[in-house]
Amino acid sequence: MATAVLYGLGAQPLAAGLYAAPLYLSRELHQSQASLGHLLWIPPLGWEIGYLAFGALAGRKSMALTRYPGLFFAALSVLSLNAAAIPFTHSLPLVMALLFFSMFLGGGFVVLSLSQGLAAQRNAKPGLLAGTCVAVWSIAVAVIMPLVGRMFDHRQYGHAFLLFALMPAIGTLLWQTVRPKEAPVLRES
């Protein structure tokens, strides 16, 4: 369950890039439908690059990730706060860069939380773990998006993107409190 919470909330910036960005770009930055077609591939590219980059990191059994996963996810959470700056940036290239980076980090939460969750389970069932994580992400999106929709309707873009920016930190804090603590390693004399 801890892995699902970390994945489900840590990856919420993906929802910002997929669902909120088109509305924000058209409503606030006045981008036409044709322009959106030329822009909206950029944030998901960050997601895919995040999968590859963080997948390579997880595959190398990084010392920071293996020994200090809490600190690693806390650092990713702090970096994810960049999404809160989106509504205060009136430069289209900078907004696109922030959306790209947010989705890059969201991809990192997906890969690293699954990697960490599988490593922490002795009798891992990878399919069940992955399915549960995706379901928790979808439930979180289903809860958050109506709130974001109301915020967008009232032009409260700062509140909406702050909510997306805080989700990884909330997920990391919940994960820290509910994850099973590792048993001490016994060394032979």
TINUKE-910032 format. One record per residue (C-alpha): residue number from 0; residue in one letter; x, y, z. Coordinates in steps of 0.25 Angstrom, whole numbers, plus 5000, padded with zeros to 4 digits. Example, Ala and Ser with C-alpha at 12.3 -4.5 7.8 and 13.67 -1.06 7.14 Angstrom:
TINUKE-910032
 num residu    u    v    w
   0      A 5049 4982 5031
   1      S 5055 4996 5029
end
This chain:
TINUKE-910032
 num residu    u    v    w
   0      M 5000 5000 5000
   1      A 5011 5010 5003
   2      T 5017 5008 4989
   3      A 5003 5011 4983
   4      V 5002 5024 4991
   5      L 5016 5029 4987
   6      Y 5013 5026 4972
   7      G 4999 5031 4973
   8      L 5002 5044 4979
   9      G 5016 5046 4974
  10      A 5012 5044 4959
  11      Q 5000 5055 4960
  12      P 5009 5065 4952
  13      L 5006 5056 4940
  14      A 4991 5059 4942
  15      A 4995 5074 4942
  16      G 5002 5072 4928
  17      L 4992 5063 4922
  18      Y 4979 5070 4927
  19      A 4981 5084 4932
  20      A 4992 5089 4923
  21      P 4983 5089 4910
  22      L 4972 5097 4918
  23      Y 4983 5107 4924
  24      L 4990 5109 4911
  25      S 4977 5112 4904
  26      R 4970 5120 4914
  27      E 4982 5128 4921
  28      L 4993 5128 4910
  29      H 4982 5129 4899
  30      Q 4988 5118 4890
  31      S 4979 5114 4879
  32      Q 4975 5100 4876
  33      A 4985 5099 4865
  34      S 4996 5104 4874
  35      L 4992 5094 4885
  36      G 4995 5083 4874
  37      H 5009 5088 4873
  38      L 5012 5089 4888
  39      L 5005 5078 4895
  40      W 5015 5067 4891
  41      I 5026 5074 4899
  42      P 5021 5071 4914
  43      P 5019 5056 4911
  44      L 5033 5056 4905
  45      G 5038 5059 4918
  46      W 5030 5048 4924
  47      E 5036 5038 4915
  48      I 5050 5043 4917
  49      G 5047 5042 4932
  50      Y 5044 5028 4930
  51      L 5057 5025 4923
  52      A 5066 5034 4932
  53      F 5060 5029 4945
  54      G 5059 5015 4940
  55      A 5074 5015 4937
  56      L 5077 5020 4951
  57      A 5068 5010 4957
  58      G 5075 4999 4949
  59      R 5088 5003 4954
  60      K 5084 5001 4968
  61      S 5088 5015 4972
  62      M 5094 5016 4986
  63      A 5085 5028 4989
  64      L 5072 5021 4985
  65      T 5076 5008 4992
  66      R 5081 5013 5005
  67      Y 5073 5026 5007
  68      P 5060 5025 4999
  69      G 5053 5035 5008
  70      L 5063 5045 5005
  71      F 5063 5042 4990
  72      F 5048 5044 4989
  73      A 5048 5056 4998
  74      A 5058 5062 4988
  75      L 5049 5059 4976
  76      S 5037 5065 4984
  77      V 5045 5078 4986
  78      L 5048 5078 4971
  79      S 5034 5076 4968
  80      L 5030 5089 4974
  81      N 5034 5095 4961
  82      A 5020 5093 4956
  83      A 5015 5104 4966
  84      A 5022 5114 4958
  85      I 5015 5111 4945
  86      P 5003 5122 4947
  87      F 5013 5133 4950
  88      T 5021 5131 4938
  89      H 5016 5138 4926
  90      S 5026 5133 4916
  91      L 5021 5121 4907
  92      P 5035 5115 4906
  93      L 5037 5115 4921
  94      V 5023 5110 4924
  95      M 5026 5098 4914
  96      A 5039 5096 4921
  97      L 5033 5095 4934
  98      L 5022 5086 4929
  99      F 5033 5077 4923
 100      F 5041 5077 4936
 101      S 5029 5074 4944
 102      M 5025 5062 4936
 103      F 5040 5057 4935
 104      L 5039 5057 4951
 105      G 5026 5050 4950
 106      G 5032 5039 4942
 107      G 5043 5038 4952
 108      F 5032 5035 4963
 109      V 5026 5025 4955
 110      V 5039 5017 4952
 111      L 5046 5019 4965
 112      S 5033 5016 4974
 113      L 5031 5003 4966
 114      S 5045 4999 4967
 115      Q 5046 5002 4982
 116      G 5033 4995 4985
 117      L 5038 4983 4977
 118      A 5051 4983 4984
 119      A 5044 4984 4998
 120      Q 5035 4972 4996
 121      R 5040 4959 4999
 122      N 5029 4951 4991
 123      A 5027 4962 4981
 124      K 5015 4961 4971
 125      P 5019 4971 4961
 126      G 5006 4971 4953
 127      L 4998 4973 4966
 128      L 5007 4984 4971
 129      A 5007 4991 4957
 130      G 4992 4990 4956
 131      T 4989 4995 4970
 132      C 4999 5007 4968
 133      V 4992 5011 4955
 134      A 4978 5010 4961
 135      V 4982 5019 4973
 136      W 4988 5029 4963
 137      S 4975 5029 4955
 138      I 4966 5030 4968
 139      A 4975 5042 4972
 140      V 4973 5048 4958
 141      A 4958 5046 4959
 142      V 4958 5053 4973
 143      I 4967 5064 4969
 144      M 4962 5068 4955
 145      P 4948 5073 4959
 146      L 4955 5082 4970
 147      V 4965 5087 4959
 148      G 4953 5089 4950
 149      R 4946 5098 4960
 150      M 4959 5106 4962
 151      F 4961 5108 4947
 152      D 4947 5112 4946
 153      H 4950 5123 4956
 154      R 4963 5126 4950
 155      Q 4971 5121 4962
 156      Y 4982 5115 4954
 157      G 4992 5118 4965
 158      H 4984 5109 4975
 159      A 4982 5098 4964
 160      F 4997 5097 4961
 161      L 5001 5098 4975
 162      L 4992 5086 4978
 163      F 4999 5078 4967
 164      A 5012 5083 4972
 165      L 5009 5078 4987
 166      M 5004 5064 4983
 167      P 5018 5058 4982
 168      A 5022 5063 4996
 169      I 5009 5058 5002
 170      G 5011 5045 4996
 171      T 5025 5044 5001
 172      L 5021 5048 5015
 173      L 5010 5037 5015
 174      W 5019 5027 5009
 175      Q 5029 5030 5020
 176      T 5019 5028 5031
 177      V 5012 5015 5025
 178      R 5023 5007 5019
 179      P 5029 4995 5026
 180      K 5042 4998 5032
 181      E 5053 4989 5028
 182      A 5058 4978 5038
 183      P 5072 4980 5043
 184      V 5082 4973 5035
 185      L 5089 4962 5043
 186      R 5104 4961 5040
 187      E 5111 4948 5042
 188      S 5123 4948 5052
end
